[in-house]
Structure formats: structure tokens, C-alpha cells
Amino acid sequence: MKRELDTPGLFVDRDAAHEALRLAAPLLERAAGDASVGQSGVLYVVVMDPSRPPGSCAFEQAILAEQGFGKPRAEWDADYAGYARAKARLAWRTGRDSHAVRALSPHLLARDDTPLWGSVCVDGIAVGVSGAEPEFDEALSGAVAMCLRAVVKKKARS
């Protein structure tokens, strides 16, 4: 019963989001430690619930999962969790990748939107990553979104 209250989605839930993060974890851990991807040594990921669109709930209620990779939080040099949340919020609110919004659709930007990019929205699945260069934040967001989509497709097929 509690699971039904956690998310209104038929196949999307917190377990599916955590499974997607588990599948992507080797990539995310390696990328966090790769200086050519980013200098921070950290990646923070926020996965949004596609069954909870903007207007149906508060942003925080639509977060399915979030997780850090790389250095422990005590060693961070910036608020990568806050940045990832802001990027995820922009993709969730607009239904677009944050780079596309910033570069092609600035009319969709609100005053409190982040100037950073590195989040995606794939078939309604918004994911934000922070800690790397924006191109890699975007790529890693896409990898997590595609893993979630695959996990959900498998659940729907079963």
C-alpha cells in the first residue's frame, strides 16, 4: 500500500530508479574519478518521476532517487547536489534537455532557473547530473535516463 502512495506510476517507482542507478554506477564511479570528464571528483545524480509532471506535486515529491558518486560529501568543493537538483528541476519543468532550453528556448527560462546545464528529459524521464563538465553531465544524465527506461520496459513486459 505504501508503494502506491510513493508514486502514482504503474511501472515507475523508487525501486526502478535505484535499479537504474545501480546499472549506471560503474560508469558514474569511473567518470567521477576521470579528470578529463571533470575536476571535482564528484558526480551527483537526481532522477525525477515521469508520472508526476509539474503542477501535479511539489518538485521534491517528484524526485524518485538521488545519489552521489566519487568523493565523500565532506570533501566536496561545491554543492553538487544543489546543482544537480536545479538542473533536474529545469528539465522536469520544461520537458527538455537543459542545454536545449538555454541555447534554443530561452523564453522557457524562469528567473530562478539555474544558468548551468547538464540535464536531460528522455520520454518524460528527467535526470540531472552535476560534478563534471556540462557535456559529460548531460551524457551521464542520458545514460541514467535510458537505464530507467529499460528497467521500466522490462517491468512492463513481465
Order of alpha helices (4+ residues) and beta strands (2+ residues): alpha-alpha-beta-beta-alpha-alpha-beta-beta-alpha
